[in-house]
Amino acid sequence: MAVLLQHNGYAVADASNGREALDYLHSDQPASAIILDLVMPEMDGWEFLAAWRTDPAYRAIPTLVLTGVPVAKLRQAELHGTMILTKPFTFDELMSAVRTVMIRSAS
């Protein structure tokens, strides 16, 4: 997915788990959006979101949650309006969702 996004003009920083993603954000690297899977080793997406939402500097970063976990729709209130894209999805659906979260954050 990162390679496909890069080929479409996006700069991508890849993290294999929520802890790496938080470390990246805490290193003051710029982030225009976060694309997050809920199922990851070490720190899953739910734990990442809980930690990430406590910092006001990061709450404004638009986030797209990718998941094959059906419970995500049931727990959507915990995502605080974060857009969810359910697996499987096409590349066109992913690109449309990325554009949508970027536009929402700009308005």
Contacts in CASP RR format, 6 or more apart in sequence:
PFRMAT RR
TARGET T0000
AUTHOR 0000-0000-0000
METHOD contacts of the structure
MODEL  1
MAVLLQHNGYAVADASNGREALDYLHSDQPASAIILDLVMPEMDGWEFLA
AWRTDPAYRAIPTLVLTGVPVAKLRQAELHGTMILTKPFTFDELMSAVRT
VMIRSAS
1 35 0 8 1.000
1 94 0 8 1.000
2 12 0 8 1.000
2 14 0 8 1.000
4 91 0 8 1.000
4 94 0 8 1.000
5 12 0 8 1.000
5 35 0 8 1.000
5 98 0 8 1.000
6 12 0 8 1.000
8 95 0 8 1.000
10 98 0 8 1.000
13 24 0 8 1.000
13 29 0 8 1.000
13 31 0 8 1.000
15 21 0 8 1.000
15 23 0 8 1.000
15 24 0 8 1.000
16 40 0 8 1.000
16 41 0 8 1.000
17 40 0 8 1.000
17 41 0 8 1.000
17 42 0 8 1.000
17 43 0 8 1.000
17 44 0 8 1.000
18 40 0 8 1.000
18 42 0 8 1.000
18 43 0 8 1.000
18 44 0 8 1.000
18 45 0 8 1.000
18 47 0 8 1.000
18 48 0 8 1.000
19 42 0 8 1.000
19 43 0 8 1.000
21 34 0 8 1.000
21 36 0 8 1.000
21 48 0 8 1.000
22 43 0 8 1.000
22 48 0 8 1.000
22 51 0 8 1.000
22 52 0 8 1.000
24 31 0 8 1.000
25 31 0 8 1.000
25 52 0 8 1.000
25 58 0 8 1.000
25 61 0 8 1.000
31 58 0 8 1.000
31 61 0 8 1.000
32 61 0 8 1.000
32 62 0 8 1.000
32 102 0 8 1.000
33 61 0 8 1.000
33 62 0 8 1.000
33 63 0 8 1.000
33 64 0 8 1.000
33 98 0 8 1.000
33 101 0 8 1.000
33 102 0 8 1.000
33 105 0 8 1.000
34 52 0 8 1.000
34 61 0 8 1.000
34 62 0 8 1.000
34 63 0 8 1.000
34 64 0 8 1.000
35 63 0 8 1.000
35 64 0 8 1.000
35 66 0 8 1.000
35 98 0 8 1.000
36 45 0 8 1.000
36 48 0 8 1.000
36 49 0 8 1.000
36 63 0 8 1.000
36 64 0 8 1.000
36 65 0 8 1.000
36 66 0 8 1.000
37 45 0 8 1.000
37 65 0 8 1.000
37 66 0 8 1.000
37 67 0 8 1.000
38 44 0 8 1.000
38 45 0 8 1.000
38 46 0 8 1.000
38 65 0 8 1.000
38 66 0 8 1.000
38 67 0 8 1.000
38 68 0 8 1.000
38 69 0 8 1.000
38 72 0 8 1.000
39 45 0 8 1.000
39 67 0 8 1.000
39 68 0 8 1.000
39 69 0 8 1.000
40 48 0 8 1.000
43 51 0 8 1.000
45 65 0 8 1.000
46 75 0 8 1.000
46 78 0 8 1.000
49 63 0 8 1.000
49 78 0 8 1.000
49 79 0 8 1.000
49 82 0 8 1.000
52 58 0 8 1.000
52 59 0 8 1.000
53 59 0 8 1.000
53 80 0 8 1.000
60 105 0 8 1.000
61 105 0 8 1.000
62 101 0 8 1.000
62 102 0 8 1.000
62 104 0 8 1.000
62 105 0 8 1.000
63 82 0 8 1.000
63 83 0 8 1.000
63 101 0 8 1.000
64 82 0 8 1.000
64 83 0 8 1.000
64 84 0 8 1.000
64 85 0 8 1.000
64 97 0 8 1.000
64 98 0 8 1.000
64 101 0 8 1.000
65 72 0 8 1.000
65 79 0 8 1.000
65 82 0 8 1.000
65 83 0 8 1.000
65 84 0 8 1.000
65 85 0 8 1.000
66 84 0 8 1.000
66 85 0 8 1.000
66 87 0 8 1.000
66 89 0 8 1.000
66 94 0 8 1.000
67 84 0 8 1.000
67 85 0 8 1.000
67 86 0 8 1.000
67 87 0 8 1.000
68 86 0 8 1.000
68 87 0 8 1.000
72 79 0 8 1.000
72 84 0 8 1.000
72 86 0 8 1.000
73 84 0 8 1.000
73 86 0 8 1.000
76 84 0 8 1.000
83 97 0 8 1.000
83 100 0 8 1.000
83 101 0 8 1.000
83 104 0 8 1.000
85 93 0 8 1.000
85 94 0 8 1.000
85 97 0 8 1.000
89 97 0 8 1.000
END
